[in-house]
Amino acid sequence: MALRPEHELHQRRKGRNVGVGLLLVSFIVLVFALTFVKVTRGDFELPNAQTGANG
């Protein structure tokens, strides 16, 4: 026995959800890639402990 066919509204919602999911995944990949490049280039440095010391 077959299930009822999906309503057209559900098909549109599913398409929209897939689009939003792909945008979210691409944003996460972009942030990860930028972070990886910044760290491997050597721009990322911990602050020097002696920089703010007056003494």
Secondary structure, 3 states (H helix, E strand, C coil): CCCCCCCHHHHHHHHHHHHHHHHHHHHHHHHHHHHHHHHHHCCCCCCCCCCCCCC
